[in-house]
């Protein structure tokens, strides 16, 4: 296996006059996990189909372990690419047991066996069961075992956790991530779910209108989005007009520190958890609504301009609708220049 499991360069794809993929580049090393998140229609599924070999790129190249599989005059068949696709519905054969499903993917001459794979995905002793006799999480792991049976260089995951309940989802997501990483297999998750995007991978890419507009660690993208659109895709955000003077900005909340130097008219991006609301009889904001969320309370406050902001407060905070509050900001804010 080469240093890179998958390298895609300059991928472009159009359907008629609609440009769906516009110059996408990506590189995945063995064991890498990458999540790509974006709104519906951004091109995620088309990119997945290009990598899997289900669509032919109009321009660009794809290599798997140093072997060209797509490019000018070349489009290697899906089953010969070393790429496996795990669908949202998992696509297990219902008439086969877990062991038979896994065995179906084993290649002739492989050193892997069914028992080893069931153990690797924590299904020891369940090989005799049929898919309908498994829980949602067990079916998920059975599908991953069958994918690993093919000894792929890349596993493509298309919304694989969508059918799991919220309590099971986080645990299974972590298990699948660890199983793939331990196997040394690169994986690419396509999702529009924020929890999956932030929690599954060591690297996150945001796709908008056919372009990968930003990539990096999930925490870096969350804290340092390049555009207001990226900021909004990665969680609740408050956008507040301000005037920047170097490392400080003036807005109707007050004076706010900036993470980078900026000048002129800007739009401040403030996460709800970065805002602090404190009761203040003559404060510049008024509480209009509160929503209990367990480990925090969502407080919506209205500024004198009429702009409404979302703030996370600690449970038990005595911020009631109608009360006046003052706002401050923890840390620094991200500023987007306004042209």
QUIZILIN-V759630 format. One record per helix or strand. SS is the DSSP state (helix for helix, strand for strand). FROM is the first residue (numbers start at 1). TO is the last residue. If there is no record, write none. Layout:
ss->SS from->FROM to->TO
ss->SS from->FROM to->TO
This chain:
ss->strand from->4 to->15
ss->strand from->18 to->29
ss->strand from->33 to->37
ss->helix from->44 to->52
ss->strand from->59 to->64
ss->strand from->67 to->71
ss->strand from->74 to->75
ss->helix from->78 to->80
ss->strand from->83 to->86
ss->strand from->97 to->97
ss->helix from->98 to->105
ss->helix from->114 to->120
ss->strand from->130 to->130
ss->helix from->131 to->133
ss->helix from->136 to->149
ss->strand from->154 to->158
ss->helix from->166 to->182
ss->strand from->186 to->191
ss->helix from->194 to->200
ss->strand from->203 to->208
ss->strand from->211 to->216
ss->helix from->218 to->223
ss->helix from->228 to->233
ss->strand from->238 to->251
ss->strand from->254 to->270
ss->helix from->272 to->274
ss->strand from->275 to->279
ss->strand from->285 to->292
ss->strand from->297 to->303
ss->strand from->308 to->313
ss->strand from->324 to->329
ss->strand from->333 to->337
